[in-house]
């Protein structure tokens, strides 16, 4: 199981004061020595954390492959084609969202054109999708190299069922007074089914969003998934135990199979 370390939230801390510290570039050298497979960053349209300056330095300096998450913004696409990272993951994006709320709406033929453009520049492409068969089939039809399964619903259900989230101001009201155990099991089944079907289509299978030290084990045990992209939970834990220990703790969990 490969770990993609998302370092966006190091930049979030920097942007809280609009200074140059902490520098997300520093994390790459620690990650390399911890056996991290790739660095993941999200270049958002509003540049709320990672910006072009970060992208250039990270691609130029990283010992590890770089995976850039991005929406289908023409300026961003042109910039990424020029910088030529290892991989791009196409994601949906809303300016007002706190974090990515779901997978791509795949019924958009522009996605195929964007994938073709990245391939012309020798960049691998994954689509970030909800675990549904139509999104999977369209990802294959459009020429994607792989899919990243959006695990946000699974993560939210896990938090509501097994943590104290529902007793906090951040409770997910739409999940209150629901059969959380049944919904969670259905969600796991959907993820497993899509992962199996993706492999049958010769697509690489990745997963990510909301994964943490308490819920990741179930996803890591799915044999068809080869890569997990995890950021917020690792960066949050690093505040208390240091980044090396936080990465090592996650690696121990996801490499159990």
C-alpha positions as CSV (number, residue, x, y, z in Angstrom):
1,X,0.0,0.0,0.0
2,X,1.5,3.3,-1.1
3,X,1.0,6.5,1.0
4,X,0.5,9.8,-0.7
5,X,1.1,12.5,1.9
6,X,-1.1,15.6,1.2
7,X,0.8,18.6,2.6
8,X,-1.9,21.3,1.8
9,X,-2.5,22.0,5.5
10,X,1.0,22.9,6.2
11,X,0.4,25.7,3.7
12,X,-2.9,26.4,5.5
13,X,-1.0,27.2,8.7
14,X,1.4,29.4,6.8
15,X,-1.5,31.3,5.2
16,X,-3.1,31.9,8.5
17,X,-0.4,34.6,9.1
18,X,0.5,35.2,5.5
19,X,4.2,34.6,6.1
20,X,6.7,32.0,4.9
21,X,6.5,29.6,7.8
22,X,5.9,26.7,8.0
23,X,7.2,25.9,4.6
24,X,5.5,22.8,3.0
25,X,8.7,22.0,1.1
26,X,10.4,21.0,4.4
27,X,7.9,18.1,4.8
28,X,9.0,16.4,1.7
29,X,12.5,15.5,3.1
30,X,10.9,14.0,6.2
31,X,8.4,12.1,4.1
32,X,11.1,10.6,1.9
33,X,12.9,9.2,5.0
34,X,9.6,7.7,6.2
35,X,8.9,5.7,3.1
36,X,6.1,7.9,1.7
37,X,5.5,7.1,-1.9
38,X,4.3,10.5,-3.3
39,X,3.5,14.0,-2.3
40,X,0.0,15.3,-3.0
41,X,-1.0,18.9,-3.2
42,X,-4.2,20.7,-4.3
43,X,-3.8,23.8,-6.4
44,X,-7.2,25.4,-5.8
45,X,-8.7,28.1,-7.9
46,X,-8.7,30.5,-4.8
47,X,-5.1,29.5,-3.8
48,X,-6.3,29.2,-0.2
49,X,-3.2,27.1,0.7
50,X,-0.9,25.8,-2.0
51,X,0.1,28.4,-4.7
52,X,2.2,28.4,-7.9
53,X,5.3,29.3,-6.0
54,X,4.8,26.1,-3.9
55,X,4.1,23.9,-6.9
56,X,7.3,25.0,-8.8
57,X,9.6,24.5,-5.8
58,X,8.0,21.2,-4.8
59,X,8.2,19.7,-8.3
60,X,11.8,21.0,-8.8
61,X,13.0,19.8,-5.4
62,X,11.0,16.7,-4.5
63,X,12.7,13.3,-4.4
64,X,9.2,11.8,-4.5
65,X,6.6,11.8,-7.3
66,X,4.2,14.7,-7.1
67,X,0.5,14.3,-7.5
68,X,-1.4,17.6,-8.1
69,X,-5.1,17.7,-7.5
70,X,-6.9,20.4,-9.6
71,X,-10.2,21.4,-11.1
72,X,-10.7,22.0,-14.8
73,X,-9.5,25.6,-14.7
74,X,-7.8,26.4,-18.0
75,X,-5.1,28.6,-16.4
76,X,-4.3,25.9,-13.9
77,X,-4.2,23.2,-16.6
78,X,-1.8,25.2,-18.7
79,X,0.4,25.8,-15.7
80,X,0.5,22.1,-14.7
81,X,1.3,21.0,-18.3
82,X,4.3,23.3,-18.2
83,X,5.5,22.0,-14.9
84,X,4.9,18.3,-15.7
85,X,4.3,16.6,-12.4
86,X,4.1,12.8,-12.1
87,X,0.4,12.7,-11.9
88,X,-2.7,14.9,-11.9
89,X,-6.0,14.0,-10.0
90,X,-9.0,15.8,-11.5
91,X,-11.3,16.9,-8.7
92,X,-14.5,19.0,-8.5
93,X,-14.3,22.4,-6.8
94,X,-16.6,25.0,-5.2
95,X,-15.2,28.2,-3.9
96,X,-17.4,28.2,-0.9
97,X,-16.6,24.6,0.3
98,X,-14.4,24.0,3.2
99,X,-13.0,20.8,1.6
100,X,-13.9,18.7,-1.5
101,X,-17.4,17.6,-0.9
102,X,-17.7,14.8,-3.5
103,X,-16.5,13.2,-6.7
104,X,-16.5,14.6,-10.2
105,X,-19.7,14.9,-12.1
106,X,-18.4,12.7,-15.0
107,X,-21.2,13.6,-17.5
108,X,-18.9,16.3,-18.9
109,X,-17.1,15.6,-22.1
110,X,-14.6,18.4,-21.3
111,X,-13.0,15.9,-18.9
112,X,-11.9,13.8,-21.8
113,X,-10.3,16.7,-23.5
114,X,-8.4,17.7,-20.3
115,X,-7.2,14.1,-19.8
116,X,-6.0,14.1,-23.5
117,X,-4.1,17.4,-22.9
118,X,-2.3,16.0,-19.8
119,X,-1.4,12.8,-21.7
120,X,0.1,14.9,-24.5
121,X,2.4,16.3,-21.8
122,X,3.2,12.8,-20.4
123,X,1.3,13.3,-17.2
124,X,-0.7,10.4,-15.7
125,X,-4.3,11.3,-14.8
126,X,-6.7,10.0,-12.2
127,X,-10.3,11.0,-11.7
128,X,-11.6,11.6,-8.2
129,X,-15.0,9.9,-8.2
130,X,-17.8,8.8,-5.9
131,X,-18.1,5.0,-5.7
132,X,-20.6,4.6,-8.5
133,X,-20.4,2.5,-11.6
134,X,-21.3,5.2,-14.1
135,X,-18.5,7.5,-12.9
136,X,-16.1,4.5,-13.2
137,X,-17.1,3.6,-16.7
138,X,-16.9,7.2,-17.9
139,X,-13.4,7.5,-16.3
140,X,-12.4,4.5,-18.5
141,X,-14.1,5.9,-21.6
142,X,-12.4,9.3,-21.2
143,X,-9.0,7.6,-21.0
144,X,-8.1,8.1,-17.3
145,X,-5.1,6.0,-16.0
146,X,-6.8,5.4,-12.7
147,X,-9.5,6.5,-10.3
148,X,-9.3,7.8,-6.8
149,X,-12.4,6.8,-4.8
150,X,-13.8,9.6,-2.7
151,X,-14.1,8.2,0.8
152,X,-15.7,11.3,2.3
153,X,-19.1,9.7,3.0
154,X,-17.4,6.7,4.6
155,X,-15.3,9.0,6.8
156,X,-18.3,11.1,7.9
157,X,-20.3,8.0,8.8
158,X,-17.4,6.6,10.8
159,X,-17.0,9.9,12.6
160,X,-20.6,10.1,13.5
161,X,-20.8,6.5,14.6
162,X,-17.5,6.1,16.5
163,X,-16.4,9.5,17.6
164,X,-17.9,12.3,19.6
165,X,-18.5,14.5,16.5
166,X,-22.2,14.5,17.0
167,X,-21.7,16.1,20.4
168,X,-19.8,19.0,18.9
169,X,-20.8,22.1,16.9
170,X,-19.4,20.3,13.8
171,X,-22.0,17.5,13.9
172,X,-23.3,16.4,10.5
173,X,-26.9,17.1,10.9
174,X,-28.0,15.2,7.8
175,X,-26.7,12.0,9.5
176,X,-28.3,12.5,12.8
177,X,-31.2,10.1,13.6
178,X,-30.1,7.7,10.8
179,X,-29.1,4.0,10.9
180,X,-25.4,4.8,10.8
181,X,-24.2,1.2,11.0
182,X,-26.3,0.2,8.0
183,X,-25.3,3.2,6.0
184,X,-21.6,2.6,6.8
185,X,-21.8,-1.0,5.8
186,X,-23.5,0.0,2.5
187,X,-20.8,2.6,1.9
188,X,-18.0,0.0,2.4
189,X,-19.7,-2.4,0.1
190,X,-19.9,0.3,-2.6
191,X,-16.2,1.1,-2.3
192,X,-15.2,-2.5,-2.5
193,X,-17.4,-3.1,-5.6
194,X,-16.1,-0.1,-7.4
195,X,-12.5,-1.1,-6.6
196,X,-13.0,-4.6,-8.0
197,X,-14.7,-3.3,-11.1
198,X,-12.0,-0.7,-11.7
199,X,-9.3,-3.4,-11.7
200,X,-11.3,-5.4,-14.2
201,X,-11.1,-2.3,-16.4
202,X,-7.3,-2.2,-16.0
203,X,-7.5,1.1,-14.0
204,X,-5.3,1.9,-11.1
205,X,-7.3,2.3,-7.9
206,X,-6.6,4.9,-5.3
207,X,-8.6,6.2,-2.4
208,X,-8.7,9.3,-0.2
209,X,-10.6,12.0,1.7
210,X,-11.3,12.1,5.4
211,X,-9.2,9.0,6.2
212,X,-7.6,9.0,9.6
213,X,-5.9,6.7,12.1
214,X,-9.2,5.2,13.3
215,X,-11.0,4.6,10.0
216,X,-8.3,3.9,7.5
217,X,-7.8,0.2,8.3
218,X,-11.0,-0.9,6.6
219,X,-10.0,0.9,3.4
220,X,-6.4,-0.3,3.5
221,X,-7.6,-3.9,3.6
222,X,-9.2,-3.6,0.2
223,X,-6.8,-5.5,-2.0
224,X,-7.5,-3.6,-5.2
225,X,-6.6,-0.3,-3.7
226,X,-2.9,0.5,-4.2
227,X,-2.6,4.0,-2.9
228,X,-4.1,6.2,-0.1
229,X,-3.8,9.9,-0.2
230,X,-4.0,11.3,3.3
231,X,-3.3,14.8,4.6
232,X,-5.3,16.5,7.3
233,X,-5.2,13.7,9.9
234,X,-1.4,13.3,9.6
235,X,-0.7,17.0,9.7
236,X,-3.0,17.4,12.7
237,X,-1.4,14.5,14.6
238,X,2.1,16.0,13.8
239,X,1.3,19.0,15.9
240,X,1.5,16.7,19.0
241,X,3.9,14.0,18.0
242,X,6.0,15.4,15.2
243,X,5.7,14.8,11.4
244,X,8.0,11.7,11.3
245,X,6.1,9.9,14.1
246,X,2.7,10.9,12.6
247,X,3.7,9.4,9.2
248,X,5.2,6.3,10.8
249,X,2.0,5.7,12.8
250,X,-0.1,5.9,9.6
251,X,2.3,3.6,7.6
252,X,2.1,0.9,10.3
253,X,-1.7,0.9,10.0
254,X,-2.0,0.9,6.2
255,X,0.7,-1.7,5.6
256,X,-1.0,-4.4,7.6
257,X,-2.0,-6.7,4.8
